[in-house]
């Protein structure tokens, strides 16, 4: 009886997550394949790159070659190097095959991997989808905190790393020399995490910050927090650690001002581009977690000083994240003392003061009772205020406004 050979074909579609090549390659392949010669066929591999391209610490995450290999029946193997998204492997035996794809960068380092199993049957074509994702494992986190030696009496650093899984790791910083604390850990799980760092003086937090970090297998993510302006006696710290990795989310803050008068409130709103989809927001004030959601109102209970607000946004699957920062100061307001002539009506009950930022348009009112002097506090020195008074009787009937006085601020 004659043995019949059939042409067998499988199409592999490989989804390269976070391993997209920026180059426009010409299709080509090289490699070797082995089979037992019976029912031999061909293997068509098509690689489709999707996902996001990433800049990561110390390594080029742009794939320039894909190593497609397989192990089949009776120990048969094949291995093909491809720089394009279509690969054809011929003369394969039908039976069970296990196919692996390694993505390599220009330095011949494996930056992503995916695999799947299939059964090659006579006379049929198959399409396999093989996600190629960054390697799981552990990487290194290397952090430094810097401050002016003369500003801190008894320095120490508190820090924690909130993993994407929700687990919290305490980071133990070492102060080898005054003005510099450092931490290095080489067993940090891969992925996106939040790191909170606080500088303390004699156990009292004088400044803090939060940043998003991403860890890559066997690579080092580094960052430096420069706390050169602290709240002893006061100042603003601005830390620009921006890991541009795997297209971080562009987070925007609206509603902010650079200065608040003591007692005033400021409502901030965070947003991301519509194409990002649903995200989870978290707000931090000088490194302390204070709120969640897209809106946060700050100002109540704050004393005079410098403040930094950080907001983070994570996608619901935890695979992308971003943050934004706003720094502001709380300052003392000014006050104005008012004196007016008393009314002589026998049923007089009291007076009300009205004031605002334009003539005849009074946005604020104060019931001062039955007295003819009052001090309005908390005024913005940069504004001009228009002030008038009314009298009201025991039944609540109120008079017309008095003549208007104008208080000119420093502007």
C-alpha positions in Angstrom: 0.0 0.0 0.0 1.3 3.4 -0.9 1.7 6.1 1.8 -0.1 9.3 0.9 1.5 12.6 1.9 -0.8 15.5 2.6 0.1 19.2 2.7 -0.6 20.5 6.2 -0.8 24.2 7.1 -1.2 26.1 10.3 -1.4 29.9 10.7 -0.2 31.3 14.0 -1.4 34.8 15.0 0.9 36.1 17.8 -0.4 39.0 19.8 2.7 40.8 21.0 1.7 42.6 24.2 4.1 45.5 25.0 6.6 44.2 22.5 5.6 46.1 19.3 8.5 46.8 16.9 8.8 50.4 15.7 10.5 49.3 12.4 8.9 48.5 9.1 10.6 45.2 8.3 10.7 43.3 5.0 9.3 39.8 5.4 12.0 37.2 5.7 12.9 34.1 7.8 15.7 31.6 8.4 15.8 28.4 10.4 15.5 24.6 10.2 12.6 22.2 10.6 12.5 18.5 11.3 9.8 15.8 10.8 9.4 12.1 10.4 8.5 12.4 6.7 5.0 11.0 7.0 2.1 13.2 6.5 4.4 16.2 6.2 3.0 19.7 5.9 3.8 23.4 6.3 3.4 25.8 9.1 2.4 29.4 8.5 3.1 31.8 11.4 1.6 35.3 11.3 2.7 37.6 14.1 0.3 40.5 14.8 1.8 43.2 17.1 -0.8 44.9 19.3 -0.6 46.5 22.7 1.6 49.4 23.7 5.3 50.2 23.1 7.2 50.9 26.3 10.3 52.7 27.5 11.7 50.9 30.4 14.8 51.2 32.6 18.0 50.0 31.2 16.6 47.9 28.3 15.3 48.4 24.8 11.8 47.0 24.7 11.4 47.2 20.9 11.5 43.7 19.4 13.6 43.3 16.2 13.4 39.5 15.8 10.9 36.8 16.8 12.2 33.3 17.4 9.4 30.9 16.6 10.2 27.3 17.7 8.2 24.1 18.1 8.4 20.6 19.4 6.3 18.0 17.7 5.7 14.2 17.5 8.6 11.8 18.0 10.9 14.6 19.1 10.5 16.6 15.8 11.5 20.3 16.2 11.7 23.5 14.2 13.1 26.9 14.9 12.6 30.1 12.7 13.9 33.6 13.2 11.5 36.2 11.8 11.6 40.0 11.6 8.2 40.3 10.1 4.7 39.1 11.1 4.4 36.2 8.7 6.4 32.9 8.9 5.9 29.7 7.0 7.4 26.4 8.1 7.2 23.5 5.7 7.6 19.7 5.9 6.0 19.3 9.4 4.6 16.0 10.6 1.0 15.9 11.7 0.4 15.3 15.3 0.8 17.3 18.6 3.0 20.4 18.5 4.0 22.9 21.2 5.0 26.2 19.8 6.9 29.0 21.6 7.6 32.6 20.4 10.4 34.6 22.0 10.7 38.3 21.2 14.2 39.7 21.2 15.5 43.2 21.1 18.4 44.7 19.2 20.8 43.4 21.9 19.5 39.8 21.4 17.8 39.9 24.8 14.5 38.1 25.2 11.9 40.7 26.2 8.7 38.8 25.7 7.4 35.2 25.4 4.3 33.3 24.5 3.5 29.7 23.8 0.6 27.4 22.9 -0.1 23.8 22.0 -2.0 22.5 19.0 -2.7 19.3 17.0 -1.8 19.3 13.3 -4.3 17.2 11.4 -4.2 16.0 7.8 -5.8 18.3 5.2 -6.8 21.2 7.5 -5.6 24.7 8.2 -5.4 26.1 11.7 -5.0 29.6 13.2 -3.4 29.9 16.6 -3.4 33.1 18.7 -0.2 33.4 20.8 0.0 36.4 23.2 3.6 37.5 23.6 3.9 39.4 26.9 6.7 40.8 29.0 8.5 38.3 31.1 7.2 37.7 34.6 9.6 37.6 37.5 11.4 40.1 39.7 13.4 43.3 39.2 15.3 45.8 41.2 14.1 49.1 42.7 16.8 51.7 43.5 15.6 54.8 45.2 17.4 57.8 46.8 16.1 60.7 49.0 18.1 64.0 49.1 17.7 67.0 51.4 19.7 69.9 52.6 21.7 68.8 55.7 21.1 72.0 57.6 17.3 71.8 57.2 16.7 68.5 59.1 17.9 67.8 62.6 17.1 64.1 63.1 16.4 62.7 59.7 14.7 59.4 58.8 12.7 58.1 55.8 9.5 56.2 55.8 8.4 54.5 52.5 6.1 51.8 51.3 5.5 50.2 47.9 1.9 49.4 47.1 2.0 46.6 44.5 -0.6 46.3 41.7 -2.0 43.3 43.5 -2.8 45.5 46.5 -0.1 44.1 48.7 2.0 46.7 50.6 5.8 46.4 51.1 7.7 48.5 53.6 10.9 49.9 52.1 13.8 50.3 54.6 15.9 53.3 53.7 19.5 53.6 54.9 21.2 56.9 55.7 24.8 56.4 54.9 25.7 60.1 54.9 23.6 63.0 56.1 21.5 64.5 53.4 21.1 61.2 51.5 19.0 58.1 52.2 18.9 55.1 49.8 17.0 51.9 49.3 17.7 49.0 46.9 15.5 45.9 46.6 16.0 43.1 44.0 12.9 41.0 44.7 10.3 43.4 43.5 7.5 41.7 41.4 7.2 42.9 37.8 4.4 45.4 37.0 3.1 48.9 37.9 3.3 49.9 41.6 2.9 53.1 43.7 5.7 54.2 45.9 5.2 56.7 48.8 8.2 58.3 50.3 8.2 60.6 53.4 11.1 62.6 55.0 10.8 62.9 58.8 12.6 65.1 61.2 12.6 63.7 64.8 9.7 61.5 63.8 7.6 64.3 62.3 6.9 64.3 58.5 8.2 67.4 56.9 7.6 66.5 53.2 6.4 63.5 51.2 5.6 62.4 47.7 4.1 59.6 45.6 5.2 58.3 42.3 4.3 55.4 39.9 7.1 52.9 39.1 7.2 50.0 36.8 9.4 46.9 37.4 10.9 44.8 34.5 12.3 41.3 35.0 16.0 41.4 35.8 16.2 45.2 35.2 16.6 48.2 37.5 14.1 51.1 38.0 15.8 54.1 39.6 14.4 57.3 41.0 15.5 60.3 43.2 13.3 62.3 45.5 14.8 65.8 46.0 13.3 67.2 49.2 15.3 70.5 49.2 12.3 72.6 50.2 10.4 71.2 53.2 7.8 72.3 55.7 10.3 73.1 58.5 9.8 76.1 58.3 8.1 75.7 54.9 8.6 75.3 51.2 7.5 73.4 48.1 9.0 70.1 46.9 8.8 69.2 43.3 9.9 65.7 42.3 10.0 65.0 38.6 10.2 61.2 38.3 8.3 60.3 35.2 8.7 56.7 34.1 7.7 56.9 30.4 6.9 53.2 30.3 4.2 51.4 28.3 2.4 54.7 27.4 1.6 56.0 30.9 -1.9 57.6 31.2 -1.9 61.4 30.6 -3.7 62.6 33.8 -4.9 66.3 34.0 -5.9 68.4 37.0 -8.4 71.3 36.7 -9.7 73.8 39.2 -6.3 74.4 40.9 -4.9 77.7 42.1 -1.3 78.5 43.3 -2.4 80.2 46.5 -5.2 79.7 49.0 -6.2 82.2 51.6 -6.4 80.6 55.0 -9.9 79.0 55.4 -10.6 78.9 51.6 -11.5 75.7 49.8 -10.2 74.5 46.4 -12.0 71.7 44.5 -9.8 69.8 42.0 -11.0 67.5 39.2 -8.8 64.8 37.6 -9.4 63.5 34.1 -7.8 61.3 31.5 -8.3 61.1 27.7 -11.6 59.4 26.7 -9.9 56.6 24.8 -8.3 55.4 28.1 -11.6 54.2 29.4 -12.5 53.6 33.0 -9.9 54.4 35.6 -9.6 54.5 39.4 -8.4 57.8 40.9 -6.6 58.2 44.3 -5.5 61.6 45.8 -2.5 62.2 48.1 -1.7 65.4 50.1 2.0 65.6 50.9 2.3 61.8 50.5 -0.8 61.0 52.7 -3.7 59.2 51.1 -6.8 61.5 51.4 -9.5 60.6 48.9 -10.6 58.6 45.9 -12.7 59.5 42.9 -12.3 62.1 40.2 -13.0 65.1 42.5 -11.2 66.3 45.7 -11.8 69.4 47.8 -8.9 70.7 49.9 -8.3 73.6 52.2 -10.4 72.9 55.3 -8.2 72.5 58.3 -4.9 73.4 56.5 -2.5 75.7 58.2 -0.2 78.3 56.6 2.5 76.4 54.6 3.4 74.6 51.4 1.5 71.6 50.0 1.7 69.1 47.2 -1.3 67.2 45.8 -0.7 64.0 43.8 -3.4 62.1 41.9 -3.0 58.7 40.4 -5.1 57.0 37.8 -5.1 53.2 37.3 -7.0 51.4 34.6 -9.4 48.8 36.0 -7.2 45.9 34.8 -4.1 47.5 36.5 -2.0 47.4 33.4 -1.7 51.1 32.8 -1.3 54.0 35.2 -0.4 57.7 35.4 -0.2 60.6 37.8 -0.4 64.4 38.0 0.9 66.9 40.6 -0.1 70.4 41.8 1.8 72.4 44.3 0.2 75.3 46.2 0.6 77.5 49.3 -1.8 78.5 52.1 -1.3 82.2 53.1 -2.8 84.5 55.7 -5.6 86.7 54.4 -6.1 90.5 55.2 -8.9 92.1 57.3 -10.9 95.3 57.1 -12.5 97.1 60.1 -15.9 98.7 59.5 -17.7 101.3 61.7 -21.2 102.8 61.0 -23.7 105.1 62.6 -26.4 103.4 64.7 -30.0 103.5 63.6 -32.5 105.0 66.1 -35.6 102.9 65.3 -37.1 101.4 68.5 -37.6 98.0 66.9 -34.1 97.7 65.5 -32.8 94.1 65.8 -29.4 94.2 64.0 -27.3 94.8 60.9 -26.0 92.7 57.9 -22.9 93.4 56.0 -22.7 92.6 52.3 -19.5 92.4 50.1 -18.3 91.2 46.8 -15.8 91.8 43.9 -17.9 94.2 41.9 -20.1 97.2 42.7 -23.6 96.3 43.7 -22.9 92.5 43.3 -22.4 91.1 46.8 -21.6 87.4 46.9 -21.0 87.3 50.7 -23.1 88.4 53.6 -22.6 88.5 57.4 -25.2 89.0 60.1 -23.3 91.0 62.7 -26.1 91.4 65.2 -26.9 94.7 67.0 -23.4 96.3 66.9 -21.9 99.2 64.9 -18.4 97.8 64.4 -17.1 94.6 62.7 -13.9 93.2 61.3 -14.1 91.1 58.1 -11.2 88.7 57.9 -9.7 86.3 55.3 -9.8 88.8 52.3 -7.5 88.3 49.4 -5.0 91.1 49.3 -4.9 91.0 45.5 -8.7 91.8 45.1 -10.8 94.9 45.4 -14.0 94.6 47.6 -17.2 96.5 47.5 -19.0 96.7 50.9 -22.4 97.9 52.1 -24.7 97.4 55.2 -28.4 97.0 55.9 -30.5 97.2 59.1 -33.3 94.8 60.0 -36.0 95.0 62.7 -37.6 92.5 65.0 -39.9 91.1 62.3 -37.0 90.5 59.9 -37.8 93.4 57.6 -34.6 94.6 56.1 -33.7 98.1 54.9 -32.1 99.1 51.6 -28.3 99.0 51.4 -26.3 101.8 52.8 -23.8 103.7 50.7 -21.1 101.5 49.3 -17.5 101.6 50.5 -14.6 100.2 48.5 -11.6 98.4 49.9 -8.6 98.3 47.6 -6.2 95.4 47.9 -2.5 95.5 47.2 -3.0 95.3 43.4 
